Amino acid sequence: MAVDLPSPGRIRSRALTRAGRFHRVIYDLRTEGTSRRRDAAAVGLGVFLGCSPFWGLHLALCWIAGRLLGLNRLKLYLAANLANPFVAPFLLFAEVQTGAVLRRGAFYELSLEGIKREGPWVFGGDFLLGSLVVGGALGLLAALVTYLTVGRASHDPGFSTVVREAADRFLPTGITAWEFARGKLRNDPVYREVLCGGWLPSGGTLVDVGCGQGLMLALLADARQEMDEGQWPETLPPPPRFDGLVGIELRRRVARIAQRALEQDATIIQGDVRNTLPCENRVVICFDVLHLMSAEDQDRVLAGVGRALEPGGMLVVREADAAGGWRFQMVRAGNWLKAIAIGRWRQRFHFRSADDWRACLERHGLVTDIQPMGHGTPFANVLLRATRHQGSGDRG
């Protein structure tokens, strides 16, 4: 099947201007003041303000503090909601008793008469002092936990920048697609590994089988743009470059999201890969797709990929290892929960062990090596790189 390949173009600069006003507001609130220290400061200050006695003014205080200090106002306000109706009675009790001990060296009696005996000014002073101390302690603890947690997730600021640019392509398609892109690209290790780990040879056409909304294609397209503009992070190895990018996606709605996000940077084909696969491809990638097919369809698709690859071309597959013990059971459970959540009650899965995946690929003339792909996650995934023999002919 012949495909007209578009020339690369610049999407990133237009992503925000094409987003709706509501989407732009959400984007600004979600991304302002984003850094490890600022996130920790926003959460810590938000908890502190939430513990303050200025009920009804927490939103205004968070908004003002965020503007003045350059912190994320949404995170500030979410953290301030520690003082919700379920927690507030316990928080109030702790603050008043803390203030009483610090000011007068004694706890309040747990009775209305004891509070009346001290008077409203004494009670108010205890409450104010206690809120400063308890709020400060909780805020420092929340900031520390946030700093340590975000530090683990953001150990590679260079790649985080690439992810942010790629995810921003999806903002005009909706907040849900954008949030999914941000979360998936940041937390699934396969994207960084394939982009920066030397898995893909440059040149020719890359086809993403079951591309979804086009996350890997967006990464590759933005990586090429940043290299061309001299903005690629120096901390990362040069990314692979392709003459054309093609995505194949069965679901019509998801294919439309991919096409809108990628525009002229990739061709998106809405169709079934069992019947639709461009020929003479340099690289084919297939992430978490094959297990959704029967064993017969898996063989049919892999045979088609083997025929469509150029001699020396490469197939990169990410799949679950059925011999992965409890970590594989986590993969199985996650797939079933997702199927139930989207209403596909009758979805069937066919998993294989890593050795079976290798044997299946080699039956179709593809020399294969395997790398575990579950580090940093509880899942038993593997990444398989299969290369077509030089001079191989067609296979059935």
N, C-alpha and C positions, 0 to 999 in steps of 0.2 A: 504494500500500500504506500503510495507516494504522499508525502506531506510537505506543504510549503512552509519553510522555516522562516520565522520573522527575524529581523535584525534586532539586536539588543537596543533598548531605549531606556530612558530615565523615568522611573515610576516614583521613586522615593520622594522627590521634590513636589509631586502633585498629590500625594496620598492625603495629606491633611487638608489641602484646599478642596478636595473632592468630598471630604467627609461632611456629613450633616452637622448642623449647629449643636444638636444634643450630643452626637458622638464626639465632637471636638471638645465640649465641656467635660465629658467623662474622661476623655483622653488626658486633658490637662490636669484634672484632679488625680488621676491614677499615676501620672508620670512626673509631676512636679516634685522637685527636691529629692530625686532618686539617687541615693548613694548609701553605702553601708552606714556611715556615721549619721547622715541625715535621717535615714529610716529609723535608726535607734533613737535619735533625739525626738523624732515625731511621736513614736510610740511612748517613750518615757514621759515626755511633756503632756501628751494626751491623757495618760493614766493619772498624772499629777493633777491636771485640771479637772478630771472626772471626780477626783476625791475632794475637790474644793467644795465649800458650802454654797457656792453661787448657783444653786439649782435654777434651771430655766435659762441660764446664760452660757451654758457650756458650748453650744454651737457658735455663738458670737465670739466667745473667748478663743476657741480653736481657730476660727476664721482669721481673727486679728493676729494671733500669735503666728499662724502659718504665713501670713502676708509679711509680717515684720521680720521673721527669722528665716524665711525662705524654706519652710518645711512643708511637707505634704499635708494639706488641710484635710483631705479625706481620711488619711491614716490617723491624724490627730483626733478627729472626731470619733472615729471607730474605737480608738483606744480609750477615749473619754467615757465611752458607754460601759466601762467597767462598773460604773455606778448605776446599774439598771435596777428595776424594781425588785428583782430577786436577790441581788447582792447588797443593795443600799442599806437595809436594816442592820446587817452584820457590820458593814463598813462604818455606819454612823455610831454603832455601839463601840467599836474599836477606837474610833477617833476621839469620842468623848472621854472614854476611860483613859486613853493615853494622855490626853490633855490634863485630866484631873490628877493623874499620878505625877506628871512633870511640874504642874503648878503648885499642888498642895500635898503631894506625897500620899494620896489616898484615893481609892476607887469610889465611885458613886455606889450608893445602895441601889439595888435593883428594884426600885419602887418609885411611883410618881411622887410620893411624899418626900423622898430623898432629893429628888430634882427640885421640887418646889422650895425646899428648905434652903438650898444654895442660891436660888434666885436666877432670873433670866440672864443677867449680865455675867455672872460667874459661869453659868452653863455655856453661854455663847463664847466666852473667852476660852474655856476648855475645848469646845468644839473647834474653834478656829485654830488654836495651837495644835490640837491633835490631828486636824486635817492636813496641816503643813508637814508634820512629822510622818504620819502614816502614808500620806500621798507621796512625799519625797522618797520614802523607803520603797514603796511599791513601784514608783516611777523609775528609780534607779535599777531595781531588779528587772523590770520589763525592758528597759533600755539595754541592759547587759545581755539578757537572753536574746533580744532582737539582733544585737550586734554580732553575737556568736553565731546565730542561725544564718543571718544574711551573709556573714563572712564565709561560711561553707558554700553557700549557693553562688557567691560572686567572686570566686577565687581567680577567675579569668576575665578581667574587665575588657580585654580586647574582643573576646568572643561575645561578651554581653552586648557590646556596641553593635556587632554584626547582627545579633539576634533582634535587637531593638529596631534596627533599620528594616530587616526583613518582615518583622511582625507588623510594622506600621503600614505596610502595603494593604493589610486586611481591614484597616479602620473604616474605609468607605463602604465595605460590605456589611458592616455591623459590629457592634461591641462584642457579641458572642464569638464571632469568628476571630476577632482581634485578640480577645482574652485567651481563646484556645491556642492561637498561634504563639503568643507570648509564653504561656505555660508549657506547652509541648516543646518548643525549641529550647527553652531554658533548662528544662528538667529531664528530657529524654537524652541520654548520652549518645545515641546513635547519630544524631545530627552533627555534633562536633567531631565525632570520630570519623565520619565519612567525609566531611568537608575538610578537615585539617589533618587527618591521620594518614594521608598518602594512599588511600584505598582506590581512588579514581584516577585513571590516566586522562590527560587532556586531549582535546581534539575530537572532531566528528560530532555525532548526535548522541545525546543522552535521553533515554526514555524512562520515565518514572511510571511503573505499572501499578495501578491502584493508587494514584497520587493524592487522593483525598482533596483537600483544598489547596494543595500545592506547596507545602511547607519546605520540602527539600529543594524544589525548583526556585522558590523565592530566595532561599539562602544562596544558591549558586548564582542566580541572577544579580543579587546585590553584591556578592563577592566580586564578580566580574566588574561591576560598575565602580566599586571602591578601588580595585586595582587600577583601572583605567584613569581614575581621578587622583591616584597617588595617595589615597586615604586608607589603604588597607593597614590594619594594626601591625606594627613591627614585631610584636610578640608572637604573631602567628605565622606559620609557614605559608607560602603562596598557595592559594586555592586552585583547584583544577578549572580549566576554561574549556568551554564547548562551543562549537559552531552553531548548534541549535539545541533547544530544550523542548521536549514533548512530554506531556502528561496524559495518561489514559485513566479515566474515572467512570465507573458504572453509574453512580448516582447523579441524576441530572442536576439537582439543586446544588450539590457540592461541587460539581464540575463548573457550574456558573460562578460560584464564589472564586474558584481557582482562576478562571478566565478573567474575571473582573480585576482580581488582585495583580495578575501577571501581565495582562494586556499584551503588548507586542513582544514581551520578553520570552514568551513561551507559547507553544501551540497546545491547547487543551482539547483532547478528543473525548467526547462523551460516548462511551460504548463499552462492550464486554471484551476484555483482553483475550478471551478464548477465541474471539473472531476478529479482533482488531489489534494488529501489531505491525508498526512500520518496519521495513526491512533495511538492512545495511546500517545497523546501529553500532556505534563504538562502545557504548555502555548502556546497560539496562539495570535499573535498581528496582527492588520489590520489597517493601517493608511491611511486615505483618498482614500479608494478603493471602498467601497460599493456604494457610490453615482454614480459611473460610470456604475452601473448595473441597470437593471429594478427591480421593486419591487418584481417580481416573482423570479428573480435570487438572489436577496438579501436574501429572505427567504430560498431559496435552499442552498446557501452557509452557512448561519447561522445554518440551520438544520444539515448540514454536519459537521460543527465545533462542534456542541453540541454532535454529536455521536463520534467524534474523540478525544474529551477531556477525560482525565482520570477522574474518580470520584474525585471531589475537584479541578479539573483543572480550568484554568482561561483563559478567552478571554479578551483582551484589545483592544478597538476600539477608533480611533479618527475620528470623523465626524463633519460635519457642523450642526448647529441647525437652522432649517428652520424658527423657531419662533424668530430668533435673530435680527429682524429689519434691520436697515441699515447695520449693521455689517455682517449679512448674505448676503445682496445684494453685499457686497464686495467680499465674497466668490464666489457667483454665477458669478459675472463679471470676477473674476480671472480665473475661470474654463473655461468660454467661450473664453476669450482671449487666454488662453493656447491651447485650442482645435483648434482655428483658426490658431495660430502660427505654429502648427505642422501638419496642413493640414487635421485635422479631423473635417470637416465642419458639418458632420452629427451626431456628438457625442451627445448623449442624457444623461441627468442626472436625478436621482431620489433622491431628498433630503427629509429628515423627520425632524420633530421637535425632541428635546431631549426626550420629553415624548413618542413620537412615537417610537423612537429608543429603549427606555427602554421596551415598550410593545412588540415590535418585538422580542427582545432578551428573554424576559420572556416567550413568547409563546413557545420557544424552550427549556424551562426548565433551563434557566440561570438566577440566582439571580443577579441583576444589581444595581450598584450605579454610580452616574454621578458627574463629576467635570468639571467646566468651564475650557477651555483650550485656551482662547483667550487673557489672560493677556500679555501685552507687544506688542500686535498686534492689527490691526483693524478688525480682523476676529472673527466671532461667532462660534468658534469651541468648542466641548465638548469631554471629555475623559470618556469613559464608561468602567467599570470593571465588567465583568460578570463571575460568578463562577458556575460551574456545581455542582448540588446537589450530595452529597455522596450517592453512591448506585443507581444513576440514570441509567436507561437502555437506549436502543436505541430509537430514535424518528424519526418520519417521517417528 
